């Protein structure tokens, strides 16, 4: 073991574990609340992307001398102060943010446990791998090695300009810019491949997982040749969508093409007083985090919603092709896939929340779906989205009152989500050999007082990780049983590529007609009523493929 290194910057606590080797130097961790689990926080996986490295692909981490105590989370990547506060995490903010965290119950490096690498959501504009929802201790105690990490966000992660593209062409031969956040994800996965065995993980059994924009990121990684071979499984919690579903255009699955991305990036630079990349790099990072969340209004989504301006780019390098072309030509990475949607997301809401939501005046956010709670909103949204098919849609989802309209609109959203994922699955599996499993999360989490229970966007995260969210009501026996079931499915999938295991309700492999309900009941259920399915399929055929 290398000698311990103490310094004013890194005082060594008395209970650090034995040093573990990484390519940049040895690190020591701390025991978790469960003393059988060791936690390593703030381990650099890339060099700080500062100065001349701002808006460049990540470089290898800088080596350090002696043993580095991995005893505190690294800084979160720059994001709007209001977004940082919303994370509820008290860590500093800095461009020097490319660090990861590891939870492992292994006691020897040769244990070769399956690895789960988690990509946080947040619309590609906010988030941190230090969020307590992603604390991997419980999953590590059940046999996984869990890794969370930070990646660049907003303009730092997804700015594209002609000058940046030319700069990349000189460096690599690829005329590309705007995917620095995804390149960070690739770098983190390469670090896992090269180092995780020292932490008792199996580099040949890596599953990359995420929710919302994290799910969008892992979808893109599954399409990227740069990530090929770095993972064997994908878990995308929400938003695996059919290439002809217009919802794809504003959710976290949305992308840009280079001309539009570079034009928007040039306008962004000028708005911040910079005409060149040199001038942009000279700006303090706080000047580029202004709390403004620009919406890309150039994308026709069939609704009032629009995607965030800063998001991945189909650049011909990190992302060689669009969804439709990727699936048609079989360009995606052949990995096991587990994905699904939630009962109360994408604009669907529980009936008990109708009155409350009608009275709210919450501002819209990029990538947020519309919610239709009145008869007029239901009808006008149908006319805008479905055009000549609006009459048929309104006959299939009829309403004569505001409450009936809200129920019909939520039913339509749920059918849209389930069927879109089923059609995605049919496309994905056309040229792949690894299994696909789809789910529909229906468990509504407990809430304090008279608040409305929801199976909301992201609510399944707490059950996967086994961490009840702050501000919710105490878990019941049913909640704990649901958490045990869903975490077992996820662990089995990470270990074998198949969620099934002893004592669990059987989860059939992908079928375009059924989906696995996960909640108080775990069972295959129909994707949608046949007449409604037929409508959605015909509607999707009228839409441009993305």
C-alpha positions in Angstrom: 0.0 0.0 0.0 1.3 3.5 -0.8 2.0 5.7 2.2 -0.8 8.0 3.4 -0.5 11.6 2.2 -1.8 14.4 4.4 -2.1 18.0 3.4 -4.1 21.1 4.5 -6.3 20.6 1.4 -6.9 16.9 2.1 -6.8 16.2 5.9 -7.0 12.4 6.4 -9.9 11.3 8.7 -9.0 8.4 11.0 -11.5 5.9 9.5 -10.4 5.9 5.9 -10.3 2.4 4.3 -7.2 0.9 2.7 -6.0 2.6 -0.5 -7.4 1.5 -3.8 -5.4 2.0 -7.0 -6.6 4.1 -10.0 -4.7 5.1 -13.1 -4.2 8.6 -11.7 -3.2 7.5 -8.2 -4.5 5.6 -5.1 -7.7 6.7 -3.2 -9.2 5.8 0.1 -12.9 5.7 1.0 -15.1 5.9 4.0 -17.4 3.3 5.5 -21.1 3.9 4.8 -23.9 3.8 7.2 -23.9 0.1 6.4 -20.4 -0.6 7.6 -20.1 -3.4 5.0 -20.2 -0.8 2.2 -17.3 1.5 1.4 -18.0 4.9 -0.3 -15.5 6.8 -2.5 -16.5 10.4 -3.2 -15.1 13.0 -5.6 -12.7 10.8 -7.6 -11.6 12.6 -10.7 -12.3 10.8 -13.9 -11.1 13.6 -16.2 -8.9 16.7 -16.0 -10.7 19.9 -15.0 -12.3 21.4 -18.2 -11.2 24.9 -17.5 -9.3 27.6 -19.5 -8.3 26.2 -22.8 -10.1 22.9 -22.0 -13.5 24.6 -21.8 -15.6 23.2 -24.7 -13.1 20.5 -25.5 -13.5 16.7 -25.1 -12.4 15.6 -21.6 -8.8 14.8 -21.0 -7.5 12.1 -18.7 -7.4 12.9 -15.0 -4.3 14.6 -13.6 -2.1 12.3 -11.6 -1.6 13.0 -7.9 1.1 12.1 -5.4 0.4 9.9 -2.4 -3.0 8.7 -1.4 -6.0 10.9 -2.2 -8.8 10.8 0.4 -12.1 10.3 -1.5 -14.1 11.5 1.5 -16.2 14.3 0.0 -18.3 14.9 -3.1 -16.8 16.9 -5.9 -18.2 20.2 -6.9 -21.4 20.2 -9.1 -21.0 21.5 -12.6 -22.0 25.1 -13.3 -25.8 25.6 -13.5 -28.2 28.3 -12.6 -28.2 29.1 -8.9 -31.9 28.4 -8.6 -31.4 25.0 -10.2 -28.5 24.2 -7.8 -30.7 25.1 -4.8 -33.4 22.8 -6.2 -31.0 19.9 -6.1 -31.0 20.2 -2.3 -27.3 19.3 -2.2 -24.8 21.4 -0.3 -21.7 21.1 -2.5 -19.8 23.9 -4.1 -20.1 24.8 -7.8 -17.1 24.9 -10.1 -16.0 24.1 -13.6 -13.6 21.6 -12.0 -16.5 19.2 -11.6 -15.6 16.0 -13.5 -15.6 13.6 -10.6 -17.4 10.4 -9.8 -18.5 8.5 -6.7 -18.4 4.7 -5.9 -20.3 2.5 -3.5 -19.0 -1.0 -3.1 -19.6 -3.8 -0.7 -16.7 -5.8 -2.2 -13.9 -6.8 0.3 -11.5 -8.0 -2.4 -10.7 -6.7 -5.9 -11.3 -10.0 -7.5 -15.0 -10.2 -6.6 -16.2 -9.0 -9.9 -19.6 -7.6 -8.9 -22.0 -6.2 -11.5 -21.7 -2.4 -12.0 -24.5 0.2 -12.3 -23.4 3.6 -13.6 -26.1 6.2 -13.0 -26.5 9.3 -15.2 -28.6 12.0 -13.5 -31.5 13.8 -15.1 -32.3 17.5 -15.1 -33.0 18.6 -18.7 -29.3 18.7 -19.5 -29.2 22.0 -17.5 -29.1 20.9 -13.8 -28.1 18.0 -11.6 -25.3 16.3 -9.7 -24.1 12.8 -8.9 -24.1 13.8 -5.3 -27.9 14.0 -5.0 -29.1 11.9 -2.0 -31.7 10.2 -4.2 -28.8 8.5 -6.0 -27.0 7.3 -2.9 -25.9 3.8 -3.9 -25.4 2.3 -0.5 -28.5 0.1 -0.4 -27.9 -1.2 -3.9 -24.2 -1.8 -3.0 -25.3 -3.7 0.1 -27.3 -6.0 -2.2 -24.4 -6.8 -4.5 -23.9 -4.0 -7.0 -21.0 -1.6 -7.4 -22.8 1.7 -8.0 -21.1 4.7 -9.7 -22.5 8.2 -10.0 -20.7 11.1 -11.7 -21.0 14.7 -12.9 -21.1 15.8 -16.5 -21.1 19.3 -18.1 -24.5 21.0 -18.4 -26.2 23.8 -20.3 -23.9 25.8 -22.5 -20.8 24.2 -20.9 -21.9 20.8 -22.0 -23.7 21.5 -25.3 -22.6 24.7 -26.9 -21.9 24.4 -30.6 -20.4 27.0 -32.9 -18.7 26.9 -36.3 -15.4 27.8 -34.7 -15.6 25.0 -32.1 -16.5 22.5 -34.9 -13.4 23.7 -36.9 -11.3 23.4 -33.8 -12.4 19.8 -33.3 -11.8 19.0 -37.0 -8.1 20.1 -36.6 -7.8 18.0 -33.4 -9.5 14.8 -34.6 -10.7 15.1 -38.2 -14.3 15.3 -37.0 -16.1 18.6 -37.7 -18.2 18.5 -34.6 -19.2 20.5 -31.5 -21.9 20.6 -28.9 -21.7 17.1 -27.3 -19.2 17.8 -24.5 -21.7 16.5 -21.9 -22.0 13.2 -23.7 -18.3 13.0 -24.2 -18.0 13.4 -20.4 -20.3 10.4 -20.0 -18.1 8.4 -22.4 -15.0 9.4 -20.4 -16.7 8.3 -17.1 -17.5 4.9 -18.7 -14.0 4.5 -19.9 -12.7 5.2 -16.4 -15.1 2.5 -15.1 -13.8 0.1 -17.7 -10.2 0.8 -16.7 -10.5 1.1 -13.0 -13.6 -0.5 -11.5 -12.0 -3.9 -11.1 -9.9 -2.4 -8.3 -13.2 -1.7 -6.4 -14.5 -5.2 -6.8 -16.5 -4.4 -10.0 -16.7 -6.4 -13.2 -15.8 -4.2 -16.2 -17.5 -6.9 -18.4 -20.9 -6.4 -16.6 -21.6 -2.7 -16.7 -25.1 -1.3 -17.0 -25.5 2.4 -17.6 -28.8 3.8 -16.3 -30.6 7.1 -16.0 -33.9 8.9 -15.7 -35.4 11.7 -17.8 -32.4 13.6 -19.3 -30.3 10.8 -17.8 -32.4 8.3 -19.8 -32.0 10.6 -22.9 -28.3 10.5 -22.3 -28.1 6.7 -22.1 -30.3 6.4 -25.2 -27.8 8.5 -27.0 -24.8 6.5 -25.6 -26.5 3.3 -26.9 -26.4 4.9 -30.4 -22.8 6.2 -30.1 -19.9 4.2 -31.6 -17.6 6.0 -29.0 -19.4 4.1 -26.2 -19.4 0.7 -27.9 -18.1 -2.0 -25.6 -18.2 0.2 -22.5 -21.4 -1.2 -21.2 -23.5 -4.3 -21.7 -26.9 -3.1 -20.5 -29.0 0.1 -20.5 -31.8 1.1 -18.2 -33.7 4.2 -19.5 -36.3 5.3 -17.0 -38.8 7.3 -19.1 -38.6 8.6 -22.7 -37.6 5.7 -25.0 -39.8 6.9 -27.8 -40.8 5.9 -31.4 -38.9 7.9 -34.0 -42.2 9.3 -35.4 -43.6 10.3 -32.1 -43.7 14.2 -32.0 -43.2 14.0 -28.2 -39.7 12.9 -28.9 -38.9 16.4 -30.2 -39.2 18.2 -26.9 -38.6 15.6 -24.2 -35.1 14.7 -23.0 -34.7 12.6 -26.2 -34.6 15.6 -28.4 -31.5 16.5 -30.4 -30.3 19.2 -32.8 -28.6 19.1 -36.2 -25.3 21.0 -36.6 -26.5 24.0 -38.7 -29.2 24.9 -36.2 -27.0 24.1 -33.2 -24.1 26.3 -34.5 -26.4 29.2 -35.4 -27.9 29.1 -31.9 -24.5 28.9 -30.3 -23.2 31.9 -32.3 -26.2 33.9 -31.2 -25.6 32.8 -27.6 -22.0 33.9 -27.8 -22.9 37.3 -29.2 -25.5 37.8 -26.5 -22.7 37.3 -24.0 -20.4 39.8 -25.6 -18.1 37.3 -27.3 -17.3 37.0 -31.0 -14.7 34.3 -30.8 -14.2 31.1 -28.8 -11.1 32.7 -27.3 -13.3 35.5 -25.9 -15.9 33.0 -24.7 -13.2 31.0 -22.9 -12.0 34.2 -21.2 -15.3 34.8 -19.6 -15.7 33.8 -15.9 -18.0 30.8 -15.8 -20.5 32.7 -13.6 -21.1 35.0 -16.6 -22.4 32.0 -18.5 -24.8 30.8 -15.8 -27.5 33.4 -15.8 -30.6 31.5 -14.7 -32.2 31.8 -18.2 -33.4 28.6 -19.7 -33.8 29.2 -23.4 -36.3 27.1 -25.3 -35.6 26.0 -28.9 -38.6 27.6 -30.6 -37.5 26.4 -34.0 -38.7 22.8 -33.4 -42.3 22.0 -34.3 -43.6 19.6 -31.5 -47.3 19.6 -32.2 -47.9 21.3 -28.8 -46.9 24.4 -26.8 -43.9 22.6 -25.4 -40.4 23.1 -26.7 -37.0 21.4 -26.0 -34.2 23.1 -24.1 -31.8 25.0 -26.4 -28.7 23.2 -25.1 -29.0 19.5 -25.8 -27.1 16.8 -27.8 -26.3 17.2 -31.4 -26.4 14.6 -34.2 -22.9 15.6 -35.2 -21.7 12.6 -37.3 -19.1 11.7 -34.7 -20.5 11.2 -31.2 -23.9 10.7 -32.7 -23.5 9.6 -36.3 -27.2 9.4 -37.2 -30.8 10.2 -36.2 -33.0 7.7 -34.4 -34.8 6.5 -37.5 -31.6 6.0 -39.5 -29.8 4.4 -36.6 -32.6 1.8 -36.1 -33.2 1.2 -39.8 -29.6 0.5 -40.4 -28.9 -1.3 -37.2 -26.2 1.1 -36.1 -27.0 1.0 -32.4 -24.9 -0.8 -29.9 -26.2 -4.4 -29.3 -26.9 -4.2 -25.5 -29.6 -5.5 -23.2 -32.3 -2.8 -22.7 -34.8 -2.1 -19.9 -37.0 0.9 -20.2 -40.5 2.3 -19.5 -42.8 5.1 -18.4 -44.7 6.3 -15.4 -48.4 6.5 -14.8 -48.4 10.2 -13.9 -45.9 11.8 -16.2 -45.6 13.4 -19.7 -48.7 15.4 -18.9 -50.8 12.7 -17.3 -52.0 13.5 -13.7 -54.1 11.8 -11.1 -57.8 12.8 -10.9 -57.4 14.0 -7.3 -55.0 16.7 -8.5 -57.2 18.3 -11.2 -58.6 21.1 -9.1 -55.2 22.0 -7.6 -53.4 22.1 -10.9 -56.1 24.2 -12.6 -55.5 26.8 -9.9 -51.7 26.8 -10.2 -49.7 29.2 -12.3 -46.4 27.4 -12.5 -44.1 28.7 -15.2 -43.3 26.3 -18.1 -39.8 24.9 -18.4 -38.0 23.6 -21.5 -38.8 20.0 -22.1 -41.8 20.1 -19.8 -45.0 18.4 -21.3 -48.3 20.3 -21.5 -51.0 19.4 -19.1 -54.6 19.7 -20.4 -57.2 20.1 -17.6 -60.1 21.8 -19.3 -62.5 20.9 -22.1 -61.2 23.8 -24.3 -57.6 22.9 -23.7 -58.3 19.2 -24.5 -60.1 20.1 -27.8 -57.6 22.8 -28.9 -54.6 20.6 -28.2 -56.2 17.9 -30.3 -56.7 20.2 -33.2 -53.1 21.5 -33.0 -51.5 18.0 -32.7 -53.7 15.8 -34.8 -55.0 18.1 -37.5 -57.4 16.2 -39.7 -57.4 13.3 -37.3 -58.5 15.5 -34.4 -62.2 14.4 -34.7 -61.3 10.8 -34.5 -59.1 11.4 -31.5 -61.9 13.2 -29.7 -64.3 10.4 -30.4 -61.8 7.9 -28.9 -61.1 10.2 -25.9 -64.5 11.9 -25.5 -65.3 14.6 -22.9 -68.2 17.0 -22.2 -66.9 18.6 -19.0 -63.5 19.9 -17.7 -63.1 16.8 -15.4 -64.0 14.4 -18.2 -61.5 16.3 -20.5 -58.7 16.0 -17.9 -59.4 12.3 -17.5 -59.4 11.8 -21.3 -56.3 13.8 -21.8 -54.4 11.8 -19.2 -55.6 8.5 -20.7 -54.4 9.7 -24.1 -51.0 10.6 -22.7 -50.6 7.2 -21.1 -51.6 5.4 -24.3 -49.2 7.6 -26.3 -46.3 6.8 -23.9 -46.9 3.0 -23.8 -47.5 2.6 -27.5 -44.6 4.9 -28.5 -42.2 2.8 -26.3 -43.7 -0.4 -27.8 -43.0 0.9 -31.4 -39.5 1.9 -30.3 -39.0 -1.6 -29.1 -40.0 -3.1 -32.4 -37.5 -0.8 -34.2 -34.7 -1.4 -31.7 -35.0 -5.2 -31.7 -35.0 -5.5 -35.5 -31.2 -5.5 -35.7 -30.2 -6.5 -32.1 -29.8 -9.9 -30.3 -29.8 -8.8 -26.6 -33.1 -8.9 -24.7 -35.4 -5.9 -24.2 -37.8 -5.5 -21.3 -40.4 -2.7 -21.0 -42.4 -1.5 -17.9 -45.1 0.9 -16.8 -44.6 2.2 -13.2 -47.9 2.6 -11.4 -47.0 2.9 -7.7 -48.1 6.2 -6.2 -45.7 7.3 -3.5 -47.0 8.3 0.0 -47.3 12.0 0.7 -47.8 14.1 3.8 -51.2 15.5 4.8 -53.7 16.1 2.1 -51.3 16.2 -0.8 -52.1 14.0 -3.8 -50.2 10.8 -4.3 -48.6 10.4 -7.8 -46.6 7.9 -9.7 -44.8 11.1 -11.0 -41.9 11.6 -13.3 -38.9 10.2 -11.4 -40.8 8.8 -8.5 -39.5 5.3 -9.2 -35.9 6.5 -8.5 -36.5 6.4 -4.7 -37.7 2.8 -4.9 -34.9 1.7 -7.2 -32.2 3.1 -4.8 -34.2 2.4 -1.7 -34.0 6.0 -0.5 -37.3 7.6 0.6 -37.3 11.2 -0.7 -37.2 14.0 1.9 -40.6 15.6 2.4 -42.6 12.5 1.6 -44.7 10.5 4.1 -43.1 7.5 5.8 -43.0 4.4 3.7 -45.5 1.7 4.4 -44.9 -2.1 4.3 -46.3 -1.9 0.7 -43.8 0.8 -0.2 -40.9 -1.3 1.2 -42.2 -4.4 -0.7 -42.4 -2.4 -4.0 -38.8 -1.1 -3.4 -37.5 -4.6 -2.7 -39.2 -5.9 -5.9 -38.0 -3.1 -8.3 -34.5 -3.0 -6.9 -34.3 -6.8 -7.3 -35.4 -6.5 -11.0 -32.7 -3.8 -11.6 -30.0 -5.7 -9.8 -30.8 -8.9 -11.7 -30.7 -7.0 -15.0 -27.4 -5.4 -14.2 -26.0 -8.9 -13.3 -27.4 -10.9 -16.2 -29.2 -8.7 -18.7 -32.5 -10.3 -17.5 -34.6 -8.7 -14.6 -36.1 -12.1 -13.7 -35.0 -14.0 -10.6 -36.2 -16.3 -7.8 -39.3 -15.1 -6.0 -40.1 -12.3 -8.4 -43.2 -12.1 -10.6 -42.2 -13.2 -14.1 -41.3 -10.3 -16.5 -41.7 -11.4 -20.1 -39.3 -10.2 -22.7 -40.4 -7.4 -25.0 -43.7 -7.8 -26.8 -45.3 -5.0 -28.9 -48.7 -5.8 -27.3 -47.9 -6.0 -23.6 -45.9 -4.1 -21.0 -44.9 -5.1 -17.4 -46.8 -3.1 -14.8 -44.6 -2.5 -11.8 -46.2 -1.3 -8.6 -48.5 -2.9 -6.0 -49.2 -5.4 -8.8 -46.4 -6.7 -11.0 -47.9 -8.3 -14.1 -48.0 -8.0 -17.9 -50.8 -5.7 -19.1 -52.0 -4.6 -22.6 -50.2 -1.7 -24.1 -53.5 -0.1 -25.2 -57.0 -0.7 -26.4 -56.8 -2.1 -30.0 -58.9 0.8 -31.5 -56.8 3.4 -29.8 -53.6 1.6 -30.8 -54.7 1.6 -34.4 -55.3 5.4 -34.2 -51.9 6.2 -32.7 -50.1 4.0 -35.2 -51.9 5.7 -38.1 -51.2 9.1 -36.6 -47.5 8.4 -36.1 -47.2 7.4 -39.8 -48.2 10.9 -40.7 -45.3 12.4 -38.7 -41.7 13.1 -39.8 -39.2 10.5 -38.6 -36.6 11.8 -36.3 
